[in-house]
Amino acid sequence: MSRKDDPRSSGRGIHGGPALSQQAENEREGRLLQLCRMPIRDVLHALETDTQGLSAEEAERRLEENGPNELAQQQQLSVWADLFHRCKSPLVIQLLIIAGVSALIGEWKSTIIVLVMVALSVGLSFLLDRRSNLAVEALGKRVQSRTLVLRDGQEAEIKISEVVVGDIVLMHAGSIVPADIRLLSAKDFFVSQSAFSGEAMAVEKNAELAPAEDTLIADLPNACFLGSTVTSGTARGVVLHTGVDTLFGAISARLQESGEETSFDQGIRSFTWLMIRFMVVMVAVVFCIVGLTKGNWIEALLFGLSVAVGLTPEMLPMIVTVNLAKGALTMAQRKVIVKRLPAIQNFGAIDILCTDKTGTLTQDRVVLERHVDITGHVSQDVLNYAYLNSYYQTGLRNLIDRAIVSHTDFDVETQCALVDELPFDFHRRRMSVVVDYEGDYVLICKGAVEEIYSCCTHYQIGDEVYPLIDMIRADLFEEVERLNSDGFRVLGIAYREFPRDRKSFSTADESQLILLGYIAFFDPPKVSATEALKLLKHVGVHVKVLTGDNALVTQKVCRDVELDVDGMIGGPELARMSGDDFAETVRRMNVFVKLTPSQKEQIVRSLRMDGHVVGFMGDGINDAPALKAADVGVSVDSAVDVAKEAADIVLLEKSLLVLEEGIVEGRKVFANIVKYIRMGASSNFGNMFSVLGASYLLPFLPMQPIQILTNNLLYDFSQTGIPTDHVDEEWIAKPLKWNIENIKRFMILIGPISSIFDYATFALMWYFFRCSAWDNPLTGPDQKIWLEQLFQTGWFVESLMTQTLIVHIIRTWKIPFFHSRASASMTFTTLGIMAIGAWLPYSPFAPSLGMVPLPGIYWAWIFVFLGAYALITHNVKKWFYKRYGGN
């Protein structure tokens, strides 16, 4: 067989390769149809494999040849490509244009300073983001999904990325289909293909040959596709395609460029363009005023460009990137792994957390406490039948099954054999196995008590079987309710015997059963759950419990962990409600029991439509729809694969305490980003008024272009400590959401305060320090230059001091420096830059920057200005936060 015709050779490479061409896609689909219509023996021969799977050496060779089994991703950009991508930011492009114009008119000092600003913004963002992404990527590998394959005839668990064409894959309920697969065998095998087909209902698959007539790829009965999830049953199959050669991979490759913009991204973009619009209008007005009043249009252009730089929040991309990356690393240290960085902001914005009961409120450590007949007496038959059911079920073995199997030692190999299986699903809420036991075929059914009772017509005590009349049924329910109210989870055990000539079984055979008894389990409440719930309430997160368990058990657990039950309702009652009643009930109540997976998803969507930011924490197959529907899906490292894949955030420890810490960290990240945005917006808005007035009133420029650029460069350095800053508890006491309107209000209110002190400085320099002598005809040229430079130096220092100081005022609701202190790095950068600004007029660089030494008395005035500025801004800020809130 030539390489071209080899079914293992299915197109271009796997990882990061280009999307398949239409011709290649048609060829791939043709090969897939062909393989699904071939007998199994021919398929295995074509793929050069067999029912025992590949050898480890052959699998490694194929992995190296075709690449990892991964969907198309944005390739890791090279250093230069990454830098170029970052330079495409509107803010950076604007600075580069300004640098280019400055170079054209011969202002090389200005050009160099602007380029240093670009290097500072882009360079810091590049270095810190690259380092953080590598660390986050390494952490993310700890939660990679895995699958079972046959290697050298033995079952082996490998990463899904290591699956190759020709692998024999074993799948059960909860598995992710790891590639495009032709089924070799299947038992009651249902998969959800909604990820790419949009079909909400699970589809049954089998190993029969596909029909020869035209069939849609997704409708092939014997094929499963990457992106599907197994809802029930078991199967094994051979891998046909991997990575971007799969049906789902081809779709993802075409859509790879169209990433959805989050609300946080939209807010950042809105703020960026808001500031750019301000800047464009401002520069145009200043250019005209300076040109008309001073008569030097080149000087007016250079001054306008310098003002544009001063009004540009060029550090915004760096601040956002570094904050998100730093937050992801900090959360990783707290056992919270962020799979998607934008989820950090949503994590901090959560105001409702929906969670399952098992493992979050309880210890996730099920202990088998009782195995009794319907009279409450210990029954060995009940334990034996429960053991056989759990031992022989081939689906996802849960905590209950493990507790049963570990409770006793039953010699199944010599006493019985598995005949058939009816896997668990969330509609029947039970599962059955058929075993050859003591000369008969015995169907053993285990499941929720109500569902088991509904299938039973008789009950057994000892060796006697009696009709299950209504009076007996009512007595049994009373005993079960008593156990439930004590915190026990109760499952019913029933059976039915069939003749040995019976060839096949279906769920219809789960009828006319004989009720044997029940088994009771206890899942102790977590000691830490009570504290975690109090902490979540303290930070403004309302907890709602969404569980498939019954009301009595759930109520007992809620009582043990001190969770107030505001209202409780079951899934059947919810199912009968209209849309409005459903939404009102979901809004009002906080405990929901006996829910189906779709009802969990409905509740999450209803809460989101009501304006809440919803987090959902789950780890089971039934949690996957709700995880996808939530603003932030939270799962755990031990969750089933489909739950981990659907989650945005994965906890390495299943604890609400860890979750609370992650929520608080997300709020800190968002708070630090908002600090920079508020500071930049208010400072730039205030500078508009100052520059406009000074340009019109003064006979010379209020500050030389080189001074404006130097001022802005130093100011940018002072902001590099913001990502490390502390956040007051008041800031994170409640969910933080993006509020661009509030930022605009803050900008309009706080910004003009700085202009007040700018104009006070103008008056100080003009009248007190006699810069007004510049207008005196008797003043010589040299004296005029000195007076001009004195005025400009005075405003340079005051502008830098107030701009840098305002960060400390805005960063807290409290009194800065006294009741709330910034981090050491932020304090160092801001105070260090203020010291440099004070030193520059006396430094060797002063002449080249057009500065002159300031009189000693100037500093007394500036300290008064700074004190008054801090006092006024602090009080206005307090009024603002009280009136409009903190975010």
N, C-alpha and C positions, 0 to 999 in steps of 0.2 A: 504493500500500500504506500503510495507516495505521500509525502508530507502534506501536499496540497489537499488530498482527499481524506486525510486522517481526521476522524471526528474529534480527536483530542485537540487538533489545531483549529481553533475557532476564532479566527480574527487576530487582531492586533493584541499587544501586551495587555496586562490586566490593570496594574496600578497606575492611575494617573494618565493613561493613554488617551488619545483623542476619541471622541464619540465615533461609533461605527458609521460608515457611509450607508446609504440606503441599500446599495447593492450587497454590502457585507451583511446587513441586517436580514435581507431576504434570504441570503445563502445560509445564515445561521438558523433562521426559522425553518428553512427547508430541511436542514440536517436534523433538527430537533423532531420535526414531524416524522421523518424517515425512521429515526431511532425508536420513536414511540409506537410505530407500526410494525416493528420487527420483533420476532420472538426473542425472549430474554437471552437465550443462548447466543444468538447472533449479535445482540447488543453488547454482551460481555466480550465477545470475540473482537468486535469492531473497536472497542475501547481498550483492548489488551489488558483485561482484568478478569477476575472470576469471583465466585460467591464468597471466597475467603478474603477478598480484598487485596490491596496492593502490599508489596513488601515495603518496609521502612525505607530501604535504599531507593526503590523505584519512585515512591512518593516524594522523597527529597529531590530526586532528579527532575521530576515533573514540576515541582514547586519552583525550582531554580530556573527551569526553562520557560515556564509560562507566567511566573510572577505570583504574588499573593492573591488570595481570593478576596479582593476588596473592590468596592464600588469606586467609580471615578471621583477623585477628590481634587481640590485645588492643589496642584503640585507645590512642594516646598520651593518657594522662589529662591533663586540665587541671590547672593548679597546685592549685586547691582540691580537686579530686577526688583527686589524688595524695596530698595531705596528709591528707585524710579517710581514705583507704585505709590509710595508715601508722598512723593513730591507732586502727585496729581491732586492732592488736597487743594480745594479752592484757596485756603489761607496761604499755603506754601506757594502756589502759582502766583498769587498776588505779590508776595514778597520777592519772588524771582523777577517778575516784571519790573518792580521798583528798582531792584539791583541793576537790571539791564539798562533802564533809562538813566540811572545815576552814572553808570559807566560811560554811556554815550555822551553825556555832557561833561565828562572828565572829573566827576566827583568820586575819586577812588576810595577815599576814606568812608564815605557813605556806603559805597558798594561793598566794601569789606565788612563793615558792621552788619549790614543786612544779611550778607551771606553767613556770618557767624550766627545770627539769629536762626536762619534756616538750619544750619548745622546743629545748633542746640536743640531745636524742636524735633527735627527728623532723626538726628543721631541718637538722642536719648530714647526716643520712642522705639527706634530700631533695635538698639542694644538691649534694653530692658524687656521689650516685648519678645524678642527672639529667645533670650535666656529663659523667660517665664514660660513661653510656649513649649520649649523643650522639656522643661520640668513638668508642666501639666500633661504633656503628651506621654511622658514616662509614667506618670501616675495613672493616666487613663488606661494604659495597658493592663493595669491590675484588675480592671473590670471588663475585660474583653469577654464576649460570649464564647462558649465552647460547644462542641458537638461530639457525639459518639460515632466512631468509624471502626471498621475492621482493618487492622494492620497485622500482617503475618498471621491471619486467622484469629487474632485475639482482639477483644474490644479495647479501644483506646480513646481517651478523651483528649481532644486537641482543640486549639483555637480555630475558629471558623475561617480565619485568614489563611490557615495552613491546609485547608481542604483542596484537593486537586481532582482533575478529571479522572474518572475511573475508580475513585474511592467508593466503598460500600458504606452508606450512612444509615445509622439506626435512629429512629425518631419516635417520640412518644408525646403525650399531652404536655404542653409547656415548652416544647422545643421550637426553635426557629429553624425553618427550612434553610440550610446553609448555602444552597446553590440550586441550579436547575437540575432536577432529578427525575429519572425514570424509575417508577416503583417496581420492585421485584416481588414484594409481598405486602399485604396490608390487612389489618383487622379493625373494622369499625373506625376507619381512619377519616377524620374530618379536619380540614384546614381552612383558615380564614385568609382569603386573597384580597381583602379590602384595600391593602396598601397600594395595589396597582390596578385592580379591577373595579374598585368602588362597590363591589357586592358586599353588603353587610353580613349576610347569612353565611355560615360555614358551608363548605362544599365537600361532599364525600368523594374520596379517591379510592381507586383499587388498582390491581396489577394486571387487569385484562388488557388485551391489545386495543389500541386506539382504532376507531373506525377508519376505513379507507377513504370515505368521502370527505369533502371539505369540512374542516373543523377549525374553529378559532383556537389559537394557541392556548389561551387561558382556559378553554373548555376541555382540554385533553384530560380524559378520566384517569390516565395512568402517569401523569406528570405533575410534579410540584415545583414551585418556582421560588427563587430567592425573594425574600420580602414577605412570604407567607408565614403563618404561625400555626402550629398544631393545637387544635382545641380539644381533641379526644382521639383515643385509639392509638395503635402502634403500627409501624411500617418500617421496611428497610428498602433502600433504593440505591441506584448507581448514579454517580455525578456525571452529567452530560456537559454542562457549561459552568464556568465560574466567572466572578468579577464582572467587568463591563460587558462580557459576552453573554451574560444572562439577560432574560427578558426585562427584569427590573433594573439591571445595570445599564442597559441601553437607554432606558427612560431617564435614569439619574444622570447619565452623561450628557443628555440633551438639555436637561434642566439645571445642570450644575452651576451655571452662571447666574441663575435667577434666585439668589438668596432673598428670603423674605425680610423686609426691614421691620425691626422691632419698634415699639413705641419709644423706647429710649433712643434708638438711632434717629427716629423722626424728630425727637426733641432736640438732640444735638445739632441736627441739620438745620432745624428752624432757627435755633440760636445763632448758628454760624452765618446764615444768610441775613438774619436780622442785623448783625453787626456789620456785615459787608455793605448792606444797603445804607446804613448810617454813615459808613466810611466814604462811600462813593459821593453821597450828597455833601458831606462835610468837606471833602477834598476839593470838590468843584467850587463850592462857595469860598473857601479859603484861598484857592488859587486866584479867583477873580478879585477878591478883596485886596490881597497882597499885590497883585499885578497892577491894579488900578491905583492904589494908594502909594505904592513905593516906586512904580514905574519900571521895575526890573522883572521881566517875565520869566527869565531863566531862574532867577532867585525864587520867584513865586512858585515855579514848577517844582524846584528842589524842596522848598519848604512844604508844599502840598504833599509831595511824595513822603516826606518825613512824617508828616501828620498822619498819613495813611498807615504807615508802619506803627505809629504810636497807638492807633485805634484798632489794630488788628490783634485778635486773641490768638496769636500764632502758636501758643503753647497748649491750646485746647486738645489737639490730637494726642500729644504726649501725655497730658494729664489723664485723659480718659483711658488710653491704652494701659498706662502704667498702673492706674488704680484698679482696673479690671484684672490685669495679670497678677498684681500683688494680692488682690483679694482671693483669687483662685489658689495661690500658693499658701496663703494664710489659712484658708478653709481646708486645704489638704492636710495641713498640720493638725487640724482638729477632726480628722477622719471624715472629711466631706470632699468628694472628688467632683469637680465641675466638668461636665462633658462639653458644655457649650457656654462660652464666656458671657454672652449677653444675658444668660439666665441669672447671673449674680444680681443684677438690678431688680429683676422680677422676684428673686428670692427675698430680697429686703422689703419688697412692696407687698408681700403676702399679708392679707388681713384675715383670711379664713384658711385653716388647715384641715383638710379632710383626711382621715386616717382609718385604716383597718384596726381591729381590736387585737388580733393575735400578733404577738411579737413586739408591739409598740406599747400597748397598755399591759400586756401580759408577758411572761418570761419566754414565750415560744418554746417551752419545755413541757411537752405533754406527758403525763404520767397516767397509765392505766390503773384505775383505782378499784373498779368493780366489774365482774362478769357474772350476771345473775339471770335467772329465768323470770317469768313475769310475776311470780309470787315474791320476788326479792331474795330468793335463796341462791347461794353460789352454785354456778353450773359450769362443769368442765366442758360440756358439749358446746356451750356458747363460746367459751374461750377457744376451743379447737376449731370451730367453724369460722370464727373471726380470724384466727391465725391463717387458715387455708386461704381465705379471701385476700388478706393482705400479702401473703407470701407469693401467691400466684399472679396477682395483678401486675401487668407489665407496663402500666402507665407511670405517671409521675408519683413516686412513693412519698407521701407527705408525712408530717410529724405523727399523725395518728397511726398510720401503717407501721412506722418505725417503732412506735411505742408498743404496739401489739406483738410484733415479731420479736422484740427484745424482752418481752415479758415472760415468755415460756419457750421451752425447747421441744419442738414437735417433729418427729421423724417423718417428714412428708415424702421423702424419696422412696421408702419401702412400702408406704401405706396407700399412696394415691398418686395420680398423675393429672396434669391439666388437660382438659378436653377443649374448652373454649372460654372466651372472655367477652363480657359486655362492659366496655370501659365507662368510666364516670363522665357525666356531663352535667352542666349547671342547670339544666332544665329538669332532668329526672332527679338530680341530687342523690344519686345512689350508683353503685357499681356492683357487678356480679361476676363470679367465675363459675365455670362448670368443671367439676373434677370427677374423676373415676375413683370413688371412695367406698370401700367395703362392698364392692360388687355392684354398685349402682352409679348412674350418672346423677350427681347432685349439684343443682344450681344453688349457690350460696350468695345471698344478697345482703349487702351492708350499706347503710345510708342514714339520712336524716329520719328521725322517728316518724314524723307525719307521713313522709313519702313511703316508708316501709309499711306502716299500718295500712295505707291505702291499697297496698297490693296483697294484703293478707286476708284469708277467709277462715283460717284456723289458728290455734295456738297449741303449744305443747308444754306439758309438765311431766317431767320424768320420761316415761315411755308412752304416755297417753296423749292423744291428740283430741282437741275439743273444738267445736265451732266458736268462732270469734264473734260473740253477740255484742250489741251496743253497750250493755251494762259493763261487761268485762273491758271493752275498749275504753270507756270513760274512767274506770278504776286505774287502768294502765297509764292513762294520760296524767292522772293526779300524781302518781308516783314519779313520773318523768318530770313533771313541773316542780315537784319538791326537790329533786336532784338539781334541776336547772337553777332554782332559786338559791341553792347552796353553792353555785358556781361550777357545777359539773356540766360537761358537755356529753350528751347521751346520744348513742347511735343504736339503731335497731339491727338485729340479726334475724334473718328469716331464710327458709330454704324450701326447695321443691325437688322431688325425685322424678327422674325421667328414665324410660327404657334405654338400654344400651344400644339399641339400633337407631337411636336419634342421630341424625347426621349434622344438623346445624341448629344454631340458636339465635334468637333475636330478642330485643327488648320487650316484644310482645309476650315472651315466656316469663317475664317478671309479673306474674299474676297467679292467683289462687295459691299464694305462698303460705307456709306454716310459720307463724311467729315463734321463734325459739327463745328469745330473751333480748337483753340489751347489755351494752358495755358502756361504762361511764369513765370519763377522763377528767383530769383537773389540770388547768394551765394557770399556775400561780400568778397573781398580779406582780408587776415589776415594782420594786421598792422605789426606783428612781422616777416612776411615772408621775407620782403625786407632785414631786418637786418640779418636774418638767412642765406639767400642766399649769402650775402656778406661775412659772417663769414665762411661759407663752402668753398667759393672760396679762402678765405685767407689761409685756412688750406689745400688747394690742392685737394679739392673734387669737381669734376665736376658733376653738377646736370642735369639729363635728365628727362623730364616729359613724362610719359606713361599713357595715359588716353583713355577711351572709348568715351569721349565727342567729339564734333565736333571742327573743326579748328578755327572758328570765336570766340567762347566762350573761348577756350583755349588761343588764341592769346591775347584777351582782358585781361584775368587774368595775363598772363605773362607780359604784358605791365604795368599793375597796380603794380605788385610786383618787377618791374625792372629786370626781367630775360631776358637777351639777347637771342633772338631766332636765333641760328646759322643755323637752317634749320628745316623745318616742313614737315612731310609727314603723309599720312593716311594709315590705315590698308589695304584697298583695293589695294593701289599701292604697298605696301610691299608684298602682297600675290602674285603679278605677277612677282616678282623679282627672279632671279637665286641666288644660294648660295653666289657667290662672290660679286654680286651687293648688295645683302642684307647686307652682312658683312660691305662693304664699306659705305653704306648708314647709317647703325647703328653707325658706327664709327664717321661719319661726322656730323650727325644731332643730335639735342638735344630735339626736341619736336615731339612726336608721338601721333597721334589722331585717334579716331575711331578704336581702337585696340580690338581684341578678346583676351580672356584669354590666348590662346595658342600663340598668337603673342607676348604678354608681356613676356612669358617664352622664346620664341625664341630670343628675343632681349637680355635678360639677359644672355642666354647661349652664344650668339654670342660675347658679350663683354668679357665674361670670357675666351673664346677661343682666344681672341685677347690679352690676358695677363693682363687684368685688374682684380682688386679685386672689386667685385660688391656688393653693398648693395641694397636691394629692400624694399621699405616701402609701405605697403598696408594694407587694413582692410576689403576687400570684398571677396565674394566667387570667383570672377574673378581674384583675386590677388594670390590665394593659389598656383597655379603652379609656378608662378614667385618667390614667397617667398621660395619655396623649391629649386628652381634652383639657387638662389643667393648664394654667399659666406656667406652672413649674411642676413637672413630674419628678417625684423623689422615690428612689428605690434603694435597695441595699445590695451589697456584694454577694450575698447568699441567695438572692432572688432568682426566679426562673429567667431564662434568657430573654423571653419576650418582654418581661417587665423591665429588665435592665436596658434593653434597647430603646424602649419607649420613654425612659426617664431622661431628664435634663441633668439631674444631679444624683450621684450614687453615694450612699453612706457606707463606710466601712464598718460601722457599728450601728445595729438597729436600735436606736434610742432616740426618744424625743428630746433628751438633753443635748445630744449632738446636733439635732435639727435646730433647736433654739439657738445654739451657738452659731450655726451657719446663717440663720436669718439675721442675727445681730451683725455678723460680719458683712453680709450683703448690704445692710443699711449703712454701715461705716463707709463702704466703698462709694455708695451713691452720695452720701453726705459730703465726702471730700471732693467729689466731682462738682457738686453744686456750689461748694465754697468758691472754687476757681471761677465758675461761670458767673456767680453773683458779683464777685469782686471785679472780674473783668468788665462785666456789663455796666456796673455802676461807675467804675473808674473812667471807662471810655466815654460814657454819656456825660459825665461831669467835665471831662477834658474838652468836649465839643464846645461847651459854652465858654470855657476859658480861652481857647484858641481863637474862636470867632471874635470875641470882644477885644482881645489883645491885638489881633491882626488889624482891626479897624481903628482902635484908639491910639495905638503907639506909632511913632514915626519910624520905628525900626522893628525888625522881627523880634517877637517876645523870647524866642529861643532859636539858636542857630540849628540848621538841619542836623549837623554832626552831633549837637548836644541832644536833640530829640532822640536820635538813633541810639546814642550811648545810654541815655536815660532808659529807653525801652529795653536795651540789651541787659542792663543791670537788673531791671525789674523782672525780666524773664528768668534770670538766674535765681532771684529770690523766691520764685514759685516752685522750684524743683523739689522743695521739701513737703509740698502739700500732700502727696500720696502717703506719706508716713505719719501724718498728723493724727493726734488723738481726736476722738469725737465724744462730745458730752452725752451723758445718758439721756438727757432730755431730747436730743436729736433722734435717738434710736428707740425712744419709748413707744413709738407707734409706727405703723407702716409708712414708708416714704414713697411717694409717687411723683412722676415728672409733672411739673406744673409751669409751663412756659409763661402763662399769664401772670403768675405770681412773681416770676423773675422780672418780667417787664415792669410790674408795679415797683419792685424793689429798686430797679435801675432808675426809674423816673424819680423816686423819692430820695434815694441816698446819693445818687450821682451829683446833683446840684450842690450838695453840701461841700464837696471838695472844691467846687467853683467859687464858693464864698471865700474860702481861704486862699485860693489862687488870686482872686481880685484883691484880697487884703494884702497879699504879698506884692502885687503890682503897685498898690498905693504906698506900701512901705518903701519899696525901692524908688518909686518916683518922687515921693515927697520927703520922707525921712532921710533917705540916703542921697537925696539931691540929684537923682538921675534926670530930673526935669530940666537941669541945666543944659541937657543935650539940645533943647530948643533955643537956647540963648545964642544970638548971633556972635557974641564975643568968645564963645567956646571954640577952641581950636580943634582941628581934625583928630589929633592924637587923643585929646581929652574926650572927644565924642566917642571914639572907639572904646576908650576905657569905661566910660559911663554905660555904653551899650552892653559891653561884656559884663560889667558889674550887675546890671539888671538881669541879664540872661542867666548869669551864674546863680543869682539869688533865687530865681524861679526854678532853675534846674534842681537845686538842692531841696527846696520846699516841695516840688512836685514829686521827686523821688521818695522823700520821707513820707509824705501823706499817702501815696499809692501803696507803699510797702507796709505802712502801719495799718492800713484799712483791713488787710488780711486778718490781723489779730483781732480786730473789732468784729468782723463779720463771722469769723469761725466759731463763735460761741454766743449763746443767749446771755451768758453770765458776764460779770465784769472781767475783761481780759487781763491777763498777767497775775491777777489776784485769786479769783475764784475758778478760773480755768486757764491752764497753761498749755501752750502748743508743745508738740513733740520737740525733742532736742535738735533733730536735724532741721526742722522748720524754723525753730528759734534761731539757730545758727545761721541759716541762709538769709533770713530776713534782716536780723540785726547786723550781720556781716556786710550785707549790701548797703544798709543805711550808713554804716561806718565808712565804707568805700566812697559813698556819695559825699560824705562830709570831708573826706580827705582829698578828693580830686582837685578842688580849687587851690590847694597848697602843694600839690604833687608836681613832679617834673612833667606830667602829661597835660597840665593846665594850659600852657600856651597853644599846643596843637588842638586842643578842644575849645579854644576861644574863651577860656575862663580866667578869672583873676581872683586873688585872695579876698575873702569876705571879712569885713570888720568884726571884731569880737562881739560888739553889741548885737550884731545880726542874730547870733545864736540864742541870745536871751529872747528875742522876738519869736524865733522859730519854735523854741520850746513852749512858749505861750500859745502859739498857733497850734502846735501839735496836741497840747493838752486840751485846748478848747475844741479842736476838731474831734479828738477821741471822745470827749464828753458829749458833744452834740450828736455825733453819729451813733454812739452807744444808746442814747436815750431815744432817738428816732427809731433805731433798730428794735429796741424793746417794744415800742409802741406798734411797730409794724408786725412783729411776731405775734403780739397779743391780738392784733386785729385780723391778720390774714393767715397766721400759722407759719410753721417753719419750713414748709416745702412747697 
